[in-house]
Every structure is written in structure tokens, then in C-alpha cells.
Amino acid sequence: LKLKSQMSCNIPRQVAGCYKTLHKQKKAKWQKVEFSPSSMTFSYKRDFVIDEDTVKITTINGRKPYSILNYDYAKQYFDGSWKYQASKVVKHKDGDYYFHLCVEKEIPDKQITNASTFMGIDVGMNYLAVASTTDRKCSFFAGGEIKNLRNHYKSMRKRLQSKGTLSAKRMLKHISGKEKRLMRDVNHTISKKIVKFAVEKGVSVIGLEDLSGIRDSTLPKVSKKRRHNHSSWAFRQLQTFIEYKAREAGIITHYVDPSYTSQTCIRCNHISKNNRNRLSFRCEKCGYENNADLIGAMNIEHKTRDYRYILESQGCMSATRTNA
């Protein structure tokens, strides 16, 4: 193949890395990994370097320079504060090759000296996310459109699986990748809006649900018709995006136990599964009514306030009063 020495070294390194990741995910004791001929990984400094608005990539014919398109937008990643990571050259459907540059930035933890405004985030099926602050400012982030699209993909998968042909299998793989990219894009958009809302409301700490084992514990309660959406919904990915975007904005994230957050009355604290009926919440004791997902966000915000007392006990901040 007449590969350069570094290219030859990268091949076993990339293969070993894929199997190592597969082993960590515990998807299988052994599984053959397939590599696409339309993409290749390059190591920074070894295989490519960046010089202002030019990327110089090592090829079998030597190092070739390529101009960075839309450089005005990209300038923010070349100000010296970002570190370049292993990146990929990928062939797109249009036949052109694109360089996917991966960057990383270290953001120091913010030291809180005063926290009086908290925000709870409830993620779920009816709305992708609902946010509620200490002073009861709220925002809903709908997921109806994405749910309809995923139901469409589900129907397509069912039809293709019944065919079982080679072309059907290729289409199934294509649909799977497209669906994952769609959900990732939506989660990026929603998380950006959530953090922007938090910044506008002066939020110091965002409370998120600790969803460890949430699928295993709730899946039996979900109807068979809704089970696919419930089990494959990217809850954790959305939270991860919120977490790193919040950190960049100087906001701390804190995970709380989500138990009974959708069943607890925010007014009288009465807990009952009868309080909630799908989208509606009505306390059977005091009669308080509201949107069920908003109630969840309010209770998460209330639990997040405990983080303030942890900080106070550690001497990280002075005692402050938060209105109920």
C-alpha cells in the first residue's frame, strides 16, 4: 500500500482502540468490528498540523495543505485556548472528503461563594425537557416533532426487517445512523437553549435527575406500544450536553435522586402515584393542579437546594436564604 510509517502505526492502534471501547461497553465478549473505507483517523502533529487557516494532512504522496472553509466561524477554535485531538477525514455522500477536526478545552471549576437561584430539569417523553427555577420561572422544550420522526423510522425498520434482503439490511444500518445523528443534533439544540435560559435567569446550580438504572426500573410499566421510544430515548446524552455547556457558562450541575419527583405535591408535599395522570397533576389531598412534567422539574429544583448546604458545610460559601 506504500503507507507512511506513521500511517502504518495508526492502523493497529485504531483497531485496538475500537475493541477496547467495545469491551468497556460490555456489549459482547467478542464481536467483529467493521471499518468503513470512506474514513480515516489522523493524529495531531503526527498526521496533521494546523497553520492559521490551513490544515496540512499527511498522505501517501506527502503532506498536503487544505484551506479551512468558513474560517470566520472557525476562528474561535484557533485562539490558542483549544487543544486539537485525533481527527477524521470522512467521505460524504456528495463524493467530497471532509476533515472533522476534534477540539478539547479545559474549563476550570467555578468556585461558588453565593447561590440563591437553582434550576431543576425534568427530562422525559412528553417534553424532552422542562426547566423550573427557584423563583418559579419555567420553560418547556417540546419533543413532539422528534417523537413523530422516530416513530416513522420505527415503522420503516419493521417493514425492512420483514424483507430480510441485503439491500434492506443496508437501509436499516443507514436509518440507524441517521436517527442517532438526528437525536444528537436535537439534544445539542435543546441543551444550548436550556443553558441560555439558566444564564438569563441568573441560575448558579442546575439540578438533574440521576437516571442510573431508570430504564430497567420503569420499562415494565411502559406499554408495549411506547416501549421502543422509552428504551431508546437519549436521556443521558441530553444531560451530558447540558452539563458541559453549563460548565462552560460557569454554572454547576448537581444530580439528585428522582424518586417521587413526579408524585409529590409542590404545595402540601403529599406523595401519591394517584396525583399524576399522564400530562396532568392534581393533588388528591389539597387539589393543587399543574402540568405533571413541570411538577417534576419543581421538585428536582427543590432537591437541588440541598447542594447549597453541602457547600456551606464544606466552607465553600456563606449561608444564604432561598425562598420556598
C-alpha positions as CSV (number, residue, x, y, z in Angstrom):
1,L,0.0,0.0,0.0
2,K,3.1,2.2,0.3
3,L,1.8,3.8,3.5
4,K,3.9,6.2,5.5
5,S,5.4,4.8,8.7
6,Q,3.0,6.8,10.9
7,M,0.0,5.6,8.9
8,S,1.1,2.0,9.4
9,C,1.4,2.6,13.2
10,N,-2.0,4.2,13.3
11,I,-3.8,1.2,11.9
12,P,-3.2,-1.3,14.7
13,R,-3.7,1.5,17.3
14,Q,-7.1,2.4,15.9
15,V,-8.2,-1.3,15.7
16,A,-7.1,-1.9,19.3
17,G,-8.9,1.2,20.5
18,C,-12.2,0.1,18.9
19,Y,-12.0,-3.3,20.6
20,K,-11.0,-1.7,23.9
21,T,-14.1,0.6,23.7
22,L,-16.3,-2.4,22.8
23,H,-15.0,-4.3,25.8
24,K,-15.7,-1.4,28.1
25,Q,-19.3,-1.1,26.9
26,K,-19.7,-4.9,27.6
27,K,-21.8,-5.3,24.5
28,A,-20.3,-8.7,23.8
29,K,-17.4,-11.0,24.8
30,W,-16.2,-10.8,21.2
31,Q,-17.5,-9.0,18.2
32,K,-16.0,-8.3,14.9
33,V,-15.6,-4.6,14.2
34,E,-16.1,-3.4,10.6
35,F,-14.2,-0.4,9.4
36,S,-15.5,1.9,6.7
37,P,-13.1,2.5,3.7
38,S,-14.6,6.0,3.5
39,S,-13.0,7.4,6.7
40,M,-9.6,7.5,8.3
41,T,-8.3,8.8,11.7
42,F,-5.3,11.2,11.9
43,S,-3.3,12.0,14.9
44,Y,-2.5,15.7,15.7
45,K,1.2,16.6,15.0
46,R,2.0,13.2,13.7
47,D,-0.5,13.1,10.8
48,F,-1.7,16.7,10.5
49,V,-0.8,20.2,11.7
50,I,-2.7,23.4,11.7
51,D,-1.2,26.7,10.5
52,E,-3.6,29.6,10.8
53,D,-6.4,28.9,8.2
54,T,-4.7,25.8,6.7
55,V,-4.7,22.2,7.7
56,K,-1.7,20.2,6.5
57,I,-2.5,16.5,6.2
58,T,0.0,13.6,5.7
59,T,-0.9,11.5,2.6
60,I,1.0,8.7,0.8
61,N,2.1,11.5,-1.6
62,G,3.4,13.7,1.2
63,R,1.9,16.4,3.3
64,K,-0.9,18.4,1.6
65,P,-2.3,21.8,2.6
66,Y,-6.0,22.4,2.7
67,S,-7.8,25.7,3.4
68,I,-10.3,25.8,6.2
69,L,-13.8,26.8,4.9
70,N,-15.9,29.3,6.8
71,Y,-12.8,30.5,8.6
72,D,-14.6,33.4,10.3
73,Y,-16.8,30.9,12.3
74,A,-13.8,28.6,12.9
75,K,-11.6,31.3,14.3
76,Q,-12.9,30.7,17.9
77,Y,-11.2,27.3,17.8
78,F,-7.8,28.7,16.8
79,D,-7.3,31.3,19.5
80,G,-4.8,29.1,21.5
81,S,-7.3,28.0,24.2
82,W,-8.3,24.8,22.5
83,K,-6.3,21.5,22.2
84,Y,-6.5,19.5,19.0
85,Q,-7.3,15.8,19.2
86,A,-7.2,12.8,16.8
87,S,-9.5,13.8,13.9
88,K,-11.0,12.1,10.9
89,V,-11.2,12.6,7.1
90,V,-14.7,11.3,6.0
91,K,-16.1,10.8,2.6
92,H,-19.7,12.2,2.4
93,K,-22.5,11.2,0.1
94,D,-21.7,14.0,-2.3
95,G,-18.4,12.3,-3.0
96,D,-16.3,15.1,-1.4
97,Y,-14.0,14.4,1.6
98,Y,-14.4,16.5,4.8
99,F,-11.9,16.9,7.6
100,H,-13.7,16.5,11.0
101,L,-11.5,18.4,13.5
102,C,-11.9,17.4,17.1
103,V,-11.0,20.0,19.7
104,E,-10.9,20.0,23.5
105,K,-10.9,22.8,26.1
106,E,-10.2,22.6,29.8
107,I,-12.7,24.6,31.8
108,P,-11.8,25.2,35.5
109,D,-14.5,24.5,38.1
110,K,-16.3,27.6,39.3
111,Q,-16.0,28.4,43.0
112,I,-19.4,29.4,44.3
113,T,-19.5,32.0,47.1
114,N,-23.2,32.7,46.9
115,A,-26.0,30.5,45.5
116,S,-29.6,31.7,45.7
117,T,-31.1,30.7,42.4
118,F,-31.4,27.0,41.4
119,M,-33.0,25.3,38.5
120,G,-34.4,21.8,38.1
121,I,-34.6,19.9,34.8
122,D,-37.1,17.1,34.2
123,V,-36.4,15.1,31.1
124,G,-38.9,12.7,29.6
125,M,-41.2,11.5,26.8
126,N,-43.9,14.2,26.8
127,Y,-41.4,17.1,26.7
128,L,-37.7,16.5,26.0
129,A,-37.1,18.8,29.0
130,V,-38.9,21.1,31.4
131,A,-37.0,23.7,33.4
132,S,-38.1,25.4,36.6
133,T,-36.1,27.9,38.7
134,T,-36.3,28.8,42.4
135,D,-38.5,31.8,41.6
136,R,-40.8,29.6,39.5
137,K,-39.7,30.8,36.1
138,C,-40.2,27.9,33.7
139,S,-39.6,26.8,30.2
140,F,-40.8,23.8,28.1
141,F,-38.8,22.2,25.4
142,A,-41.1,20.1,23.2
143,G,-40.2,16.8,21.7
144,G,-43.4,16.0,19.7
145,E,-41.7,16.5,16.3
146,I,-38.7,14.3,17.1
147,K,-41.0,11.7,18.5
148,N,-43.1,11.6,15.3
149,L,-39.9,11.2,13.2
150,R,-38.6,8.4,15.3
151,N,-42.0,6.6,15.1
152,H,-41.6,7.0,11.3
153,Y,-38.2,5.3,11.5
154,K,-39.6,2.6,13.7
155,S,-42.2,1.8,11.0
156,M,-39.6,1.7,8.3
157,R,-37.4,-0.6,10.4
158,K,-40.3,-3.0,10.9
159,R,-41.0,-3.2,7.1
160,L,-37.3,-3.6,6.2
161,Q,-36.8,-6.3,8.9
162,S,-39.7,-8.3,7.4
163,K,-38.0,-8.3,4.0
164,G,-34.6,-9.6,5.2
165,T,-32.8,-8.8,1.9
166,L,-29.2,-7.5,1.7
167,S,-30.4,-4.1,0.5
168,A,-32.9,-4.0,3.4
169,K,-30.1,-4.6,5.8
170,R,-28.0,-1.8,4.3
171,M,-31.0,0.5,4.6
172,L,-31.5,-0.5,8.2
173,K,-28.0,0.5,9.0
174,H,-28.4,3.8,7.2
175,I,-31.6,4.6,9.2
176,S,-30.0,3.7,12.5
177,G,-27.1,6.2,11.8
178,K,-29.5,8.9,10.6
179,E,-31.7,8.5,13.7
180,K,-28.7,8.8,16.0
181,R,-27.4,11.9,14.3
182,L,-30.9,13.5,14.4
183,M,-31.3,12.9,18.1
184,R,-27.7,14.2,18.8
185,D,-28.5,17.3,16.9
186,V,-31.7,17.9,18.7
187,N,-30.1,17.3,22.1
188,H,-27.4,19.8,21.2
189,T,-30.0,22.4,20.3
190,I,-32.2,21.8,23.4
191,S,-29.2,21.8,25.8
192,K,-28.0,25.1,24.3
193,K,-31.4,26.7,24.9
194,I,-31.6,25.3,28.4
195,V,-28.2,26.8,29.4
196,K,-29.1,30.1,27.8
197,F,-32.3,30.2,29.8
198,A,-30.3,29.4,33.0
199,V,-27.9,32.2,32.3
200,E,-30.7,34.7,31.7
201,K,-32.3,33.8,35.0
202,G,-29.1,34.1,37.0
203,V,-29.0,30.4,37.9
204,S,-26.0,29.2,40.0
205,V,-26.7,25.4,40.1
206,I,-28.7,23.2,37.7
207,G,-30.3,20.1,39.2
208,L,-30.5,17.0,37.0
209,E,-32.1,13.6,37.7
210,D,-29.7,10.7,38.5
211,L,-31.1,8.3,35.9
212,S,-28.9,5.3,36.8
213,G,-31.0,2.2,36.0
214,I,-34.0,4.3,35.1
215,R,-34.9,2.1,32.1
216,D,-34.6,-1.2,33.9
217,S,-36.9,0.0,36.7
218,T,-39.5,1.7,34.6
219,L,-39.7,-0.3,31.4
220,P,-42.1,-3.0,32.7
221,K,-44.6,-0.2,33.5
222,V,-44.5,1.2,29.9
223,S,-47.0,-0.1,27.3
224,K,-45.6,-2.3,24.6
225,K,-46.6,0.4,22.0
226,R,-44.4,3.0,23.7
227,R,-41.6,0.7,24.8
228,H,-39.3,1.4,21.9
229,N,-39.3,5.2,22.4
230,H,-38.9,4.8,26.2
231,S,-36.0,2.4,26.0
232,S,-34.0,4.1,23.2
233,W,-34.6,7.7,24.2
234,A,-31.3,9.6,24.7
235,F,-32.0,10.9,28.2
236,R,-28.4,10.7,29.4
237,Q,-26.9,12.2,26.3
238,L,-29.1,15.3,26.7
239,Q,-28.0,15.6,30.4
240,T,-24.3,15.3,29.4
241,F,-24.7,18.1,26.8
242,I,-26.4,20.3,29.5
243,E,-23.6,19.5,31.9
244,Y,-20.7,20.6,29.7
245,K,-22.5,23.6,28.3
246,A,-23.4,24.7,31.8
247,R,-19.8,24.3,33.0
248,E,-18.6,26.5,30.1
249,A,-21.1,29.1,31.2
250,G,-19.9,29.0,34.8
251,I,-22.9,27.1,36.1
252,I,-22.6,24.0,38.4
253,T,-24.6,20.8,37.7
254,H,-25.8,18.5,40.5
255,Y,-27.5,15.2,40.3
256,V,-30.4,14.3,42.6
257,D,-32.5,11.2,43.4
258,P,-35.5,11.4,41.1
259,S,-37.7,9.3,43.4
260,Y,-41.3,10.6,43.7
261,T,-40.5,13.9,41.9
262,S,-43.5,13.4,39.7
263,Q,-45.8,12.3,42.5
264,T,-45.1,14.9,45.2
265,C,-47.3,17.9,45.5
266,I,-45.2,21.1,45.5
267,R,-47.8,22.8,47.8
268,C,-48.5,20.3,50.6
269,N,-45.8,17.7,49.9
270,H,-48.4,14.9,49.7
271,I,-47.0,11.9,47.8
272,S,-49.2,9.6,45.8
273,K,-49.0,7.9,42.4
274,N,-52.7,8.9,42.0
275,N,-51.6,12.5,41.9
276,R,-50.3,12.1,38.3
277,N,-52.3,11.1,35.3
278,R,-50.1,11.3,32.2
279,L,-49.6,15.0,31.4
280,S,-51.7,16.3,34.3
281,F,-51.0,16.6,38.0
282,R,-53.7,17.0,40.6
283,C,-53.0,16.5,44.3
284,E,-55.7,14.2,45.8
285,K,-55.2,15.9,49.2
286,C,-55.1,19.7,48.6
287,G,-56.4,19.8,45.0
288,Y,-53.4,21.7,43.5
289,E,-53.2,21.3,39.7
290,N,-50.4,21.8,37.2
291,N,-48.5,20.2,34.4
292,A,-47.0,16.9,35.5
293,D,-43.6,17.4,34.0
294,L,-43.4,20.9,35.4
295,I,-44.1,19.5,38.9
296,G,-41.2,17.1,38.3
297,A,-38.9,20.0,37.5
298,M,-40.1,22.0,40.5
299,N,-39.3,19.0,42.8
300,I,-35.9,18.5,41.3
301,E,-35.1,22.2,41.8
302,H,-36.2,21.8,45.4
303,K,-34.0,18.8,46.0
304,T,-31.1,20.6,44.3
305,R,-31.1,23.2,47.1
306,D,-29.6,20.6,49.4
307,Y,-26.4,21.1,47.4
308,R,-26.1,24.6,48.9
309,Y,-26.0,23.1,52.4
310,I,-23.2,20.7,51.3
311,L,-21.2,23.7,50.1
312,E,-21.9,25.6,53.3
313,S,-20.7,22.6,55.4
314,Q,-17.5,22.5,53.5
315,G,-16.9,26.2,54.0
316,C,-17.2,26.8,50.2
317,M,-19.8,29.6,50.6
318,S,-21.7,31.6,53.2
319,A,-25.2,30.7,54.3
320,T,-27.9,32.3,52.1
321,R,-31.6,32.1,52.3
322,T,-33.6,30.7,49.4
323,N,-37.3,31.4,49.2
324,A,-39.6,28.3,49.1
